[in-house]
Amino acid sequence: MLRMKKVCLLCFAFVMILSVVPVVSSLLFGVEEASVSGIVSQSRISLRSGRIRTVTVTDPATGEKEVMSERDYLCGIVASQMPMEYDDEAIKAQAVASYTLMMYRRIFGTPADAQSFLSKKQLRQQWGEAFSRNQSRLRTLVNSVYGEYIAYKGEPILAAYHDFSCGMTEDGVNVWKGDFPYLKAVDSRDDVCAEDYRSTVSIAEKEFAAICSERLGVITEGKPSEWVVGCVRSNSGYVMSYTICGSTVNGQRIRNAFGLRSACFTLKYEEKTFVFDVRGSGHGVGMSKFGANLMALDGKSYREILAHYYTGTKLVH
């Protein structure tokens, strides 16, 4: 009972932080420096040791630029991803995953979504009087694992992560092209405890038809009740495809087109309305942040958390 109370409180905190996280991106700026102003992409930042790498962050609203160390930049990423109410080990796991993803992008580029970032100015607004306390704790946790990364066969991995799964994470090959032997579906059943685990999206006939045409390239014809058939699901329960008016459409495309929180959904037609019943939040690949925190509350270390969500990997420093 006590654990469930903690989970509910943490769910509420997680929802609050997700509502204020901005998305930022980077345009490459030389070898040792990246300029950030939208989706983060750091595929060409040098990995040479012994030199201080810096990141230039641009506020998309004002155009103001701020130069910071890679370590401070990592703190901003972690702060945007994890509520400070989460356990230390979960936050450390996030720091290692985010740092690994930064390394992966430098070497290989990535098909995954970008990492978000919060500046100190934004964190002051978000944390208020708790800013100094939270900032000190965050820096301590990030510093304790800084430089560690997740490796598969000696190379940094595509350390994908998401809010929480539908109860099992998704296989990476079902979301992105490529071979990701470390991004396998694993049990994350406690994700169903998330307060907003389920969500519903209702779309009227005309709007549904317009979205299909404009975003999916599918022209709807005939009876609306017969537009959508033939659902194919992965072993984890995520939609691989639906057949819409004779066209096979990828589940992730449907998710993006209709603004769904996850590709784990059912679709019904009732009273001239299409209703999506959605489970989970995010693409479902890699580490569930919510699941990581529950593992931490159960006494698991960040190393155990990362080993669970990234199959066959090792931590390297």
Secondary structure, DSSP 8 states (H G I E B T S, - for coil): -HHHHHHHHHHHHHHHHHTT-----EEE-SSSEEEESSS---TT----TTS--EEEEE-TTT--EEEEEHHHHHHHHHHHHS-TTS-HHHHHHHHHHHHHHHHHHHHH--SS-------HHHHHHHHGGGHHHHHHHHHHHHHHHTT-EEEETTEE----EESB-SSB-B-GGGTSSS--TT----B-GGGGGSTTSEEEEEEEHHHHHHHHHHHH-----S-GGGSEEEEEE-TTS-EEEEEETTEEEEHHHHHHHHT-SBS-EEEEEETTEEEEEEESBB--BSEEHHHHHHHHHTT--HHHHHHHHSTT-EEE-
